[in-house]
Amino acid sequence: MKNAAPNNAADCVRLVEEELSNHDLFYGHGTDAPGAEAQWLVISVLTAAGFEKITGETKVPEQHLASIKSLLTRRIEEKIPMAYLLNEAWFAGECFFVDERVLVPRSPLAELINNRFEPLLNNTPRTILDLCCGSGCIGLASALAFPDSEVILSDISEQALAVAQINIQRFGLGNRVSTCHSDLFESIEQSFDLILANPPYVSQSEFEQLPAEYHAEPVLGLVSDQEGLEIPMKILAQSAAHLTKKGALILETGYTWPALQQTLPGLPFMWLEFEYGGEGVCCLTAEQLHNHSALLGRKPG
């Protein structure tokens, strides 16, 4: 695209797509193909520039074309996820601020949130914990889905919580969404109707084999010891003490789920299926976690 002179937005998207397709890039941080990423880049730059209505015929001013080319060059040469270059990521139909302090939102929990967790929950959750919250997208999307809920966004990373706070302000939810700096449940005192957890669950060996784009993300948000199982196991062991009597835990473990199932064959995992892709998400009730406290290596609460 260096020497190209697109006439309009459609031409610009086509040229960006061609350039992306000519390089060895990975798509998995908000898009799944060069075409979608090209559209995202062009529309985001024009939207940020104040264009309210963008069509294929929209003229792209030279200064904005220069911005698109600059971002495209960084995407190709540095293999940075587009979400970081644009400081935005879409999750559950909402646009969140993101940067290199947090993982790029891509959890299948978005589908559950859009469906208001039906039919998993017996009651509308009034208190929700987003554990290992990163950008806060899961907890904030849940807060939007349940307008009467109170939500805590918790993370071990103070940098991640700073990003989560930006997103709290972006959605104007400071009256009922707060942050908590905590190593899992260490600083969590109350109980919740719903705990949502998308923790680190990637083994070190698996991380080393991931595409370069993943290495732009914070390792703290991805890697867990014991072949990815350490942090999910701790959450399973500690969640019951922080759930209300009829509460539930929804835990994402990604591709690590078979190993977790094999490690805890006696735990009645409910592994969820997704219409739009994703795996390794389970649901367990407070009662189930209490009843299997011996299996999880803790005393009944």
DRENGU-848247 format. One record per residue (C-alpha): x, y negated, z negated; residue in one letter. Coordinates in steps of 0.05 Angstrom, whole numbers, plus 5000, padded with zeros to 4 digits. Example, Ala and Ser with C-alpha at 12.3 -4.5 7.8 and 13.67 -1.06 7.14 Angstrom:
REM residues 2
<x:5246 | y:5090 | z:4844 | voti:A>
<x:5273 | y:5021 | z:4857 | voti:S>
//
This chain:
REM residues 301
<x:5000 | y:5000 | z:5000 | voti:M>
<x:5062 | y:4955 | z:4996 | voti:K>
<x:5054 | y:4926 | z:5065 | voti:N>
<x:4978 | y:4936 | z:5072 | voti:A>
<x:4930 | y:4879 | z:5075 | voti:A>
<x:4860 | y:4904 | z:5058 | voti:P>
<x:4802 | y:4862 | z:5082 | voti:N>
<x:4756 | y:4880 | z:5024 | voti:N>
<x:4746 | y:4922 | z:4962 | voti:A>
<x:4729 | y:4985 | z:5002 | voti:A>
<x:4794 | y:4979 | z:5041 | voti:D>
<x:4832 | y:4968 | z:4977 | voti:C>
<x:4802 | y:5030 | z:4945 | voti:V>
<x:4819 | y:5071 | z:5006 | voti:R>
<x:4891 | y:5048 | z:5008 | voti:L>
<x:4900 | y:5058 | z:4933 | voti:V>
<x:4872 | y:5129 | z:4939 | voti:E>
<x:4920 | y:5144 | z:4996 | voti:E>
<x:4979 | y:5120 | z:4956 | voti:E>
<x:4959 | y:5160 | z:4894 | voti:L>
<x:4948 | y:5222 | z:4936 | voti:S>
<x:5019 | y:5217 | z:4963 | voti:N>
<x:5050 | y:5225 | z:4895 | voti:H>
<x:5053 | y:5280 | z:4843 | voti:D>
<x:5005 | y:5254 | z:4790 | voti:L>
<x:4959 | y:5287 | z:4739 | voti:F>
<x:4887 | y:5267 | z:4731 | voti:Y>
<x:4855 | y:5283 | z:4665 | voti:G>
<x:4851 | y:5218 | z:4626 | voti:H>
<x:4784 | y:5192 | z:4648 | voti:G>
<x:4784 | y:5214 | z:4721 | voti:T>
<x:4794 | y:5279 | z:4757 | voti:D>
<x:4816 | y:5256 | z:4827 | voti:A>
<x:4854 | y:5200 | z:4863 | voti:P>
<x:4790 | y:5172 | z:4893 | voti:G>
<x:4757 | y:5161 | z:4826 | voti:A>
<x:4820 | y:5131 | z:4797 | voti:E>
<x:4827 | y:5083 | z:4857 | voti:A>
<x:4755 | y:5058 | z:4847 | voti:Q>
<x:4768 | y:5049 | z:4773 | voti:W>
<x:4830 | y:5008 | z:4784 | voti:L>
<x:4800 | y:4962 | z:4836 | voti:V>
<x:4734 | y:4951 | z:4800 | voti:I>
<x:4768 | y:4940 | z:4733 | voti:S>
<x:4815 | y:4887 | z:4760 | voti:V>
<x:4759 | y:4850 | z:4796 | voti:L>
<x:4713 | y:4855 | z:4736 | voti:T>
<x:4767 | y:4827 | z:4690 | voti:A>
<x:4776 | y:4771 | z:4739 | voti:A>
<x:4703 | y:4751 | z:4731 | voti:G>
<x:4671 | y:4784 | z:4791 | voti:F>
<x:4599 | y:4799 | z:4770 | voti:E>
<x:4575 | y:4836 | z:4832 | voti:K>
<x:4625 | y:4881 | z:4867 | voti:I>
<x:4609 | y:4917 | z:4933 | voti:T>
<x:4652 | y:4948 | z:4987 | voti:G>
<x:4650 | y:4882 | z:5024 | voti:E>
<x:4676 | y:4841 | z:4965 | voti:T>
<x:4738 | y:4802 | z:4986 | voti:K>
<x:4799 | y:4815 | z:4942 | voti:V>
<x:4838 | y:4750 | z:4931 | voti:P>
<x:4913 | y:4755 | z:4940 | voti:E>
<x:4929 | y:4745 | z:4866 | voti:Q>
<x:4883 | y:4803 | z:4846 | voti:H>
<x:4911 | y:4846 | z:4901 | voti:L>
<x:4980 | y:4833 | z:4871 | voti:A>
<x:4954 | y:4856 | z:4803 | voti:S>
<x:4926 | y:4920 | z:4834 | voti:I>
<x:4992 | y:4934 | z:4869 | voti:K>
<x:5032 | y:4922 | z:4805 | voti:S>
<x:4988 | y:4970 | z:4765 | voti:L>
<x:4990 | y:5021 | z:4820 | voti:L>
<x:5065 | y:5019 | z:4821 | voti:T>
<x:5069 | y:5032 | z:4746 | voti:R>
<x:5018 | y:5088 | z:4751 | voti:R>
<x:5061 | y:5123 | z:4803 | voti:I>
<x:5131 | y:5108 | z:4779 | voti:E>
<x:5120 | y:5114 | z:4703 | voti:E>
<x:5062 | y:5164 | z:4705 | voti:K>
<x:5024 | y:5125 | z:4653 | voti:I>
<x:4950 | y:5142 | z:4648 | voti:P>
<x:4907 | y:5091 | z:4682 | voti:M>
<x:4868 | y:5080 | z:4617 | voti:A>
<x:4930 | y:5051 | z:4585 | voti:Y>
<x:4946 | y:5006 | z:4644 | voti:L>
<x:4875 | y:4978 | z:4643 | voti:L>
<x:4866 | y:4982 | z:4567 | voti:N>
<x:4798 | y:5015 | z:4575 | voti:E>
<x:4767 | y:5084 | z:4573 | voti:A>
<x:4696 | y:5106 | z:4582 | voti:W>
<x:4665 | y:5153 | z:4532 | voti:F>
<x:4591 | y:5172 | z:4522 | voti:A>
<x:4572 | y:5117 | z:4571 | voti:G>
<x:4610 | y:5062 | z:4534 | voti:E>
<x:4675 | y:5026 | z:4549 | voti:C>
<x:4727 | y:5028 | z:4493 | voti:F>
<x:4793 | y:4991 | z:4485 | voti:F>
<x:4853 | y:5038 | z:4486 | voti:V>
<x:4928 | y:5032 | z:4488 | voti:D>
<x:4988 | y:5076 | z:4474 | voti:E>
<x:4972 | y:5078 | z:4400 | voti:R>
<x:4914 | y:5127 | z:4411 | voti:V>
<x:4896 | y:5186 | z:4455 | voti:L>
<x:4855 | y:5171 | z:4517 | voti:V>
<x:4783 | y:5191 | z:4500 | voti:P>
<x:4762 | y:5254 | z:4537 | voti:R>
<x:4727 | y:5298 | z:4486 | voti:S>
<x:4666 | y:5340 | z:4507 | voti:P>
<x:4634 | y:5314 | z:4443 | voti:L>
<x:4609 | y:5257 | z:4486 | voti:A>
<x:4557 | y:5305 | z:4515 | voti:E>
<x:4534 | y:5324 | z:4445 | voti:L>
<x:4528 | y:5252 | z:4424 | voti:I>
<x:4488 | y:5234 | z:4486 | voti:N>
<x:4441 | y:5291 | z:4467 | voti:N>
<x:4439 | y:5266 | z:4395 | voti:R>
<x:4468 | y:5334 | z:4375 | voti:F>
<x:4403 | y:5370 | z:4390 | voti:E>
<x:4389 | y:5425 | z:4371 | voti:P>
<x:4448 | y:5431 | z:4324 | voti:L>
<x:4425 | y:5387 | z:4267 | voti:L>
<x:4364 | y:5398 | z:4223 | voti:N>
<x:4361 | y:5325 | z:4201 | voti:N>
<x:4382 | y:5258 | z:4229 | voti:T>
<x:4451 | y:5244 | z:4199 | voti:P>
<x:4453 | y:5182 | z:4155 | voti:R>
<x:4527 | y:5188 | z:4138 | voti:T>
<x:4580 | y:5208 | z:4190 | voti:I>
<x:4655 | y:5218 | z:4185 | voti:L>
<x:4698 | y:5214 | z:4248 | voti:D>
<x:4760 | y:5251 | z:4223 | voti:L>
<x:4825 | y:5240 | z:4262 | voti:C>
<x:4787 | y:5184 | z:4297 | voti:C>
<x:4841 | y:5154 | z:4342 | voti:G>
<x:4806 | y:5099 | z:4381 | voti:S>
<x:4742 | y:5111 | z:4341 | voti:G>
<x:4703 | y:5129 | z:4403 | voti:C>
<x:4669 | y:5190 | z:4374 | voti:I>
<x:4646 | y:5156 | z:4310 | voti:G>
<x:4626 | y:5092 | z:4345 | voti:L>
<x:4587 | y:5128 | z:4399 | voti:A>
<x:4552 | y:5166 | z:4343 | voti:S>
<x:4536 | y:5101 | z:4307 | voti:A>
<x:4504 | y:5075 | z:4371 | voti:L>
<x:4464 | y:5140 | z:4378 | voti:A>
<x:4440 | y:5137 | z:4306 | voti:F>
<x:4426 | y:5063 | z:4290 | voti:P>
<x:4410 | y:5077 | z:4217 | voti:D>
<x:4474 | y:5114 | z:4203 | voti:S>
<x:4536 | y:5093 | z:4165 | voti:E>
<x:4601 | y:5116 | z:4195 | voti:V>
<x:4673 | y:5121 | z:4170 | voti:I>
<x:4730 | y:5126 | z:4220 | voti:L>
<x:4790 | y:5160 | z:4188 | voti:S>
<x:4860 | y:5173 | z:4213 | voti:D>
<x:4930 | y:5185 | z:4186 | voti:I>
<x:4957 | y:5133 | z:4236 | voti:S>
<x:4950 | y:5061 | z:4215 | voti:E>
<x:4964 | y:5042 | z:4287 | voti:Q>
<x:4905 | y:5083 | z:4311 | voti:A>
<x:4861 | y:5050 | z:4259 | voti:L>
<x:4881 | y:4982 | z:4285 | voti:A>
<x:4854 | y:5003 | z:4353 | voti:V>
<x:4791 | y:5031 | z:4321 | voti:A>
<x:4781 | y:4964 | z:4287 | voti:Q>
<x:4784 | y:4929 | z:4354 | voti:I>
<x:4729 | y:4975 | z:4379 | voti:N>
<x:4687 | y:4964 | z:4316 | voti:I>
<x:4689 | y:4890 | z:4331 | voti:Q>
<x:4676 | y:4901 | z:4406 | voti:R>
<x:4610 | y:4935 | z:4390 | voti:F>
<x:4592 | y:4890 | z:4332 | voti:G>
<x:4585 | y:4948 | z:4284 | voti:L>
<x:4626 | y:4922 | z:4225 | voti:G>
<x:4564 | y:4922 | z:4181 | voti:N>
<x:4559 | y:4998 | z:4181 | voti:R>
<x:4624 | y:5026 | z:4209 | voti:V>
<x:4689 | y:5022 | z:4169 | voti:S>
<x:4759 | y:5052 | z:4173 | voti:T>
<x:4797 | y:5094 | z:4123 | voti:C>
<x:4872 | y:5109 | z:4124 | voti:H>
<x:4876 | y:5182 | z:4103 | voti:S>
<x:4915 | y:5246 | z:4116 | voti:D>
<x:4854 | y:5288 | z:4132 | voti:L>
<x:4810 | y:5286 | z:4069 | voti:F>
<x:4864 | y:5261 | z:4022 | voti:E>
<x:4832 | y:5191 | z:4013 | voti:S>
<x:4760 | y:5212 | z:4028 | voti:I>
<x:4716 | y:5212 | z:3967 | voti:E>
<x:4644 | y:5215 | z:3991 | voti:Q>
<x:4603 | y:5269 | z:4025 | voti:S>
<x:4573 | y:5266 | z:4094 | voti:F>
<x:4514 | y:5293 | z:4132 | voti:D>
<x:4559 | y:5303 | z:4193 | voti:L>
<x:4634 | y:5310 | z:4201 | voti:I>
<x:4661 | y:5303 | z:4271 | voti:L>
<x:4733 | y:5324 | z:4281 | voti:A>
<x:4776 | y:5323 | z:4343 | voti:N>
<x:4844 | y:5335 | z:4309 | voti:P>
<x:4912 | y:5352 | z:4337 | voti:P>
<x:4910 | y:5425 | z:4361 | voti:Y>
<x:4965 | y:5432 | z:4413 | voti:V>
<x:5025 | y:5475 | z:4398 | voti:S>
<x:5094 | y:5445 | z:4407 | voti:Q>
<x:5111 | y:5495 | z:4462 | voti:S>
<x:5046 | y:5479 | z:4499 | voti:E>
<x:5059 | y:5404 | z:4491 | voti:F>
<x:5128 | y:5410 | z:4523 | voti:E>
<x:5095 | y:5441 | z:4585 | voti:Q>
<x:5041 | y:5388 | z:4593 | voti:L>
<x:5043 | y:5339 | z:4652 | voti:P>
<x:5082 | y:5274 | z:4642 | voti:A>
<x:5018 | y:5234 | z:4631 | voti:E>
<x:5006 | y:5270 | z:4565 | voti:Y>
<x:5075 | y:5251 | z:4541 | voti:H>
<x:5054 | y:5178 | z:4545 | voti:A>
<x:5004 | y:5193 | z:4488 | voti:E>
<x:5022 | y:5194 | z:4414 | voti:P>
<x:5049 | y:5262 | z:4395 | voti:V>
<x:5017 | y:5254 | z:4326 | voti:L>
<x:4949 | y:5258 | z:4358 | voti:G>
<x:4964 | y:5321 | z:4398 | voti:L>
<x:5011 | y:5369 | z:4364 | voti:V>
<x:4995 | y:5414 | z:4305 | voti:S>
<x:5042 | y:5465 | z:4273 | voti:D>
<x:5029 | y:5540 | z:4269 | voti:Q>
<x:5016 | y:5544 | z:4344 | voti:E>
<x:4964 | y:5489 | z:4340 | voti:G>
<x:4924 | y:5520 | z:4283 | voti:L>
<x:4950 | y:5485 | z:4220 | voti:E>
<x:4907 | y:5423 | z:4222 | voti:I>
<x:4842 | y:5457 | z:4246 | voti:P>
<x:4851 | y:5509 | z:4190 | voti:M>
<x:4859 | y:5454 | z:4138 | voti:K>
<x:4796 | y:5419 | z:4163 | voti:I>
<x:4757 | y:5484 | z:4159 | voti:L>
<x:4782 | y:5496 | z:4088 | voti:A>
<x:4768 | y:5426 | z:4062 | voti:Q>
<x:4705 | y:5404 | z:4098 | voti:S>
<x:4654 | y:5438 | z:4053 | voti:A>
<x:4674 | y:5394 | z:3994 | voti:A>
<x:4656 | y:5333 | z:4036 | voti:H>
<x:4590 | y:5355 | z:4066 | voti:L>
<x:4521 | y:5344 | z:4038 | voti:T>
<x:4480 | y:5406 | z:4023 | voti:K>
<x:4450 | y:5409 | z:4093 | voti:K>
<x:4510 | y:5378 | z:4127 | voti:G>
<x:4549 | y:5405 | z:4186 | voti:A>
<x:4620 | y:5404 | z:4214 | voti:L>
<x:4632 | y:5398 | z:4288 | voti:I>
<x:4704 | y:5414 | z:4303 | voti:L>
<x:4741 | y:5411 | z:4370 | voti:E>
<x:4800 | y:5458 | z:4379 | voti:T>
<x:4806 | y:5460 | z:4455 | voti:G>
<x:4843 | y:5518 | z:4486 | voti:Y>
<x:4866 | y:5539 | z:4416 | voti:T>
<x:4797 | y:5566 | z:4400 | voti:W>
<x:4811 | y:5640 | z:4416 | voti:P>
<x:4870 | y:5640 | z:4368 | voti:A>
<x:4828 | y:5607 | z:4314 | voti:L>
<x:4772 | y:5658 | z:4325 | voti:Q>
<x:4823 | y:5715 | z:4320 | voti:Q>
<x:4854 | y:5686 | z:4257 | voti:T>
<x:4786 | y:5679 | z:4223 | voti:L>
<x:4743 | y:5735 | z:4252 | voti:P>
<x:4696 | y:5735 | z:4192 | voti:G>
<x:4676 | y:5662 | z:4200 | voti:L>
<x:4610 | y:5653 | z:4237 | voti:P>
<x:4634 | y:5604 | z:4289 | voti:F>
<x:4581 | y:5576 | z:4336 | voti:M>
<x:4621 | y:5560 | z:4399 | voti:W>
<x:4584 | y:5509 | z:4441 | voti:L>
<x:4574 | y:5507 | z:4516 | voti:E>
<x:4576 | y:5444 | z:4557 | voti:F>
<x:4540 | y:5426 | z:4621 | voti:E>
<x:4595 | y:5377 | z:4642 | voti:Y>
<x:4656 | y:5418 | z:4623 | voti:G>
<x:4696 | y:5429 | z:4560 | voti:G>
<x:4708 | y:5485 | z:4511 | voti:E>
<x:4733 | y:5501 | z:4441 | voti:G>
<x:4681 | y:5462 | z:4402 | voti:V>
<x:4647 | y:5497 | z:4343 | voti:C>
<x:4593 | y:5480 | z:4294 | voti:C>
<x:4591 | y:5505 | z:4222 | voti:L>
<x:4542 | y:5486 | z:4168 | voti:T>
<x:4561 | y:5467 | z:4097 | voti:A>
<x:4527 | y:5531 | z:4073 | voti:E>
<x:4569 | y:5574 | z:4120 | voti:Q>
<x:4633 | y:5541 | z:4098 | voti:L>
<x:4615 | y:5548 | z:4024 | voti:H>
<x:4596 | y:5622 | z:4034 | voti:N>
<x:4663 | y:5637 | z:4066 | voti:H>
<x:4706 | y:5597 | z:4018 | voti:S>
<x:4748 | y:5659 | z:4001 | voti:A>
<x:4763 | y:5672 | z:4074 | voti:L>
<x:4784 | y:5599 | z:4082 | voti:L>
<x:4831 | y:5603 | z:4023 | voti:G>
<x:4797 | y:5556 | z:3975 | voti:R>
<x:4754 | y:5559 | z:3914 | voti:K>
<x:4679 | y:5549 | z:3923 | voti:P>
<x:4659 | y:5476 | z:3913 | voti:G>
//
